[in-house]
Each structure stands twice: as C-alpha cells, then as structure tokens.
C-alpha cells in the first residue's frame, strides 16, 4: 500500500490549503483514513479521521471549525481542506490508513510540508 500526499506549501495566516492523499495498492472498503501532523521539536499529533464506508469523521479540538476531512472512494483518496490557517498549523502533514476503526494506523505517507507565515 502506498499513500502519497500532495497540496502542501507556504501560505499566509488566514489563507486556505487543500491537502490530498491518494492510496494505491489496495482499495479500502472499511477502516479509517486519517491526517496527522508533526511540527519541529514536537510529537506527531492527530488532526482528523474519516471512515471509508460511512460519513463519520472526527477532529482534534484545535482544528474544529477550520479543517474539513473528506473522501472519494472512487479515487481511493482522502482530502483535508484547511481554512483560516494559523502559524501554529505549520507542520509536516501525514495521511495514514488502517483497516480497522480502532488501534494503530497500518500505512503512512511520506508527508507534505505546510508552512503558515504570520
């Protein structure tokens, strides 16, 4: 399984970005896709997740109301729409997949850099 993220970049505070994650090598029919991020000197943290076979999604408190996760099963892809970006959102963003609804994620992408300037 390969997960490839794209869409990162350098933006100003208040701007928007849309991250994409394309999965190949397997078609997911269950489980979750998630987005995580890791800022310099900090541990990786959960951002958002969505089920492949439903509409259930979850978000970290610090992105609620600003970020939206979505999926396109036909394209085996998941997206993260990020609005009202803040400098503290600066991090490498990773997508991840698991075949269950709980527990560790099985597959990870290489990450895409998001930098928000003030």
C-alpha positions in Angstrom: 0.0 0.0 0.0 1.3 3.4 -0.9 -0.1 6.7 0.4 1.0 9.9 -1.4 0.2 13.3 0.0 0.2 16.5 -2.0 -1.0 20.1 -1.7 1.3 21.5 0.9 3.0 24.8 0.6 3.8 28.2 2.0 0.8 30.4 2.8 0.0 33.4 4.9 -2.1 33.4 8.0 -5.8 33.3 7.2 -5.2 31.5 3.9 -6.5 28.1 2.9 -4.9 24.9 1.6 -6.3 21.6 0.4 -4.2 18.5 1.1 -4.8 15.3 -0.9 -3.8 11.8 -0.2 -4.0 9.1 -2.9 -3.9 5.4 -1.9 -2.7 2.8 -4.2 -2.1 -0.9 -4.0 -5.3 -1.6 -2.1 -8.9 -0.5 -2.2 -10.1 0.3 1.2 -13.7 -0.7 2.0 -13.6 -0.4 5.7 -11.5 1.3 8.4 -10.3 4.8 8.7 -8.2 7.3 6.8 -6.6 9.9 9.0 -4.5 13.1 8.9 -1.7 13.7 11.4 0.9 16.4 11.7 4.3 16.9 13.3 5.8 20.3 14.0 9.6 20.7 14.6 10.5 19.6 18.1 7.0 18.2 18.8 5.4 14.8 18.7 3.1 13.8 15.9 -0.5 14.6 16.7 -3.9 13.6 15.4 -5.7 16.1 13.2 -8.7 14.4 11.6 -10.1 11.0 10.5 -12.9 9.7 8.4 -14.4 6.3 7.8 -14.2 4.8 4.4 -17.7 3.3 4.4 -19.6 6.0 6.2 -19.7 9.6 6.9 -18.4 9.6 10.4 -15.5 11.9 11.0 -13.6 13.2 13.9 -11.3 16.2 14.6 -8.8 17.4 17.0 -10.2 20.3 19.0 -7.6 22.8 17.6 -8.9 22.3 14.0 -12.7 22.1 14.6 -14.5 24.6 12.5 -11.4 25.3 10.4 -10.5 22.0 8.8 -12.7 19.5 6.9 -11.8 16.0 6.0 -13.5 14.3 3.1 -13.0 11.2 0.9 -13.6 10.0 -2.6 -13.9 6.2 -2.6 -13.9 6.0 -6.3 -10.5 7.7 -6.4 -9.3 5.9 -3.2 -8.4 9.3 -1.9 -8.9 11.5 1.1 -8.6 15.2 1.4 -8.1 17.8 4.1 -9.5 21.3 3.5 -7.7 23.7 5.8 -9.2 27.2 6.2 -8.2 30.1 8.4 -4.7 28.8 8.7 -2.6 29.9 11.6 1.2 30.0 12.1 0.8 27.2 14.7 -0.6 25.0 11.9 2.9 24.8 10.4 4.0 21.2 10.3 4.5 18.2 8.1 1.2 16.7 7.5 0.9 12.9 7.0 -2.0 10.8 5.9 -2.5 7.3 7.3 -4.8 4.4 6.8 -5.9 1.5 8.9 -8.2 -1.4 8.1 -10.0 -1.2 11.4 -11.8 1.5 13.3 -9.6 1.5 16.3 -5.9 0.9 17.1 -2.8 1.8 15.3 -2.6 3.0 11.7 -1.1 0.4 9.3 0.1 2.6 6.5 1.6 6.1 6.3 2.5 8.6 3.6 5.8 10.4 3.3 4.3 13.7 4.5 3.8 17.2 2.9 5.1 20.4 4.4 2.6 23.1 5.3 4.1 26.5 6.4 2.0 29.3 7.5 3.6 32.7 7.8 2.3 35.5 10.1 
